[in-house]
Amino acid sequence: MKASVAMLHQKTNSASPPQAHVVVVGASVSGCAAAILFARQGIPVTVIEKRHPSDFHKPICTHYIQPCSLTAWRELDLYEPLLEAGAVKNTIGIWTKWGWIPKAELGEVHALNMRRVTLDPLLRSKMINTPGVTYLEGTRCSALQRDASGAVTGVTVESATSGSFELPCTLLVGADGRESTVAELAGVPTEETPNQRFSCFTFFRNIPNESRTTSRMWMLEPYIAYQFPNDDGTTLIALMPTKDRVADFKADRAKCFREIVKSLPDAPDIDHAEQIADYLINTKNSMLLRRKLPHGLALVGDAFMTTDPLHGFGISWGIISASELVHRAAPGLLAGLRPDREIAAYHRERYAEVKGHFKIMADMALAKPMPAMQQMLFSAATRDPQTSAIVQRFLAGTSGTGELLSLRTLMRAFTTTVRHSFRRPPQMVSESSGA
């Protein structure tokens, strides 16, 4: 259901204003997912989005959907539509100074690559056409209403066409990204972890001899590079240099970008490919975490936790967080209650699930030499299939630090590394086919 701001304004100022059970601020990945799933539970949802028209998309992104989120996409009934729209099934090969960590087999657990220009409108259309969802585009949240205890009970909404009005809710969901206005208005403290890298990327088409089922990552220490085959025959190539190179890139993006790409081992042949987009630079790569929320407020996606884009978890963790929030909060909302304990448990459990990944991401974001334990694991992964599979599962988010840093894994990695330390370095082989 799609309603105009004027209609909702008129209803809200009536003698008996409607109670919007859930208000979602932000109509990107996590906001759309949360709205769809709440509405399917029979809980009315109003989505507030400052941008319009509804086919906008996020331009700066790795465009990578991790295997850990496939269950959530299927829950949204969007897995097959993504494939029909051109999403590319793939796995990833990772270059290290010890050689290539082989890609995993392309089976039921795989990644998907899709440009946000395709993904975002598809997901938002699904949300807008979900019964029980009211979508207000071109509106923004300007203030929060609270009760005597400080709990959030509604929002003030502003529109250029319909002015300002209040919208009450049982639960407010902030899905408005790393610069979350909702979190700022609520006074939610932000924990920020610095990132010594920035990102620069663009799209190509028709790269010679490219595997369309294999993504590639180069861990150059301290630089990182990616090659992601995407929908419509396109390929995203992303670089994440250290911030001492920001001025160089801003002075001549093409020169700096192409010099680094051409220096990659088994580099993609971009000289004989068609570049189809400008070079985009993002220097806001710090990691954010928000907790200690007032009652009546939940955060999903980047509004809750923003990670280093180097690891490609933004889309996937956004979808997963929305799913976990709805599963926790829906029963209480359906009973007409404000699910304060359930919301607190959602935030606590969601962070507990990813804190191992989050800590490793924060350490890597400092762009310092790789710690000895990580060197041992990555070195062993280039030589031992079992260690490779464990590292790949961790990087895909399908397992955590419990497996990666278990005594059994570390002992196997140590034994493999020692056994090969007396041999000649492995011969560099092509990863164009992910071998």
Buried (B, 14 or more C-beta within 10 A) or exposed (E): BEEBBEEBBEBBEEEEBEEBBBBBBBBBBBBBBBBBBBBBBEBBBBBBBBBEEBEBBBEBBBBBBBBBBBEBBEBBEBBEBBBEBBBBBBBBBBBBBBBBBBBBEBEEBBBBBBBBBBBBBBBBBBBBEBEBBBBBBBBBBEEBBBEEEEBBBBBBBBBEEBEEBBBBBBBBBBBBBBEBBBBEBBEBEBEEBEBBBBBBBBBBBEBEEBBEBBBBBBBBEBBBBBBBBBBBBBBBBBBBBBBEBBEEBEEEBEEBBBEBBEEBBBBBBBEEBEBBBEBBBBBEBBBBBBBEBBBBBBBBBBBBBBBBBBBBBBBBBBBBBBBBBBBBBBEBBEEEEBBBEBBBBBBEEBBEBBBBBBEBBBEBBEBEEBEEEBBBBBBBBBBBEEBBBBBBBBBBBBBBEEBBBEEEBBEBBBEBBEEBEEEEEEEEEEBBEBE
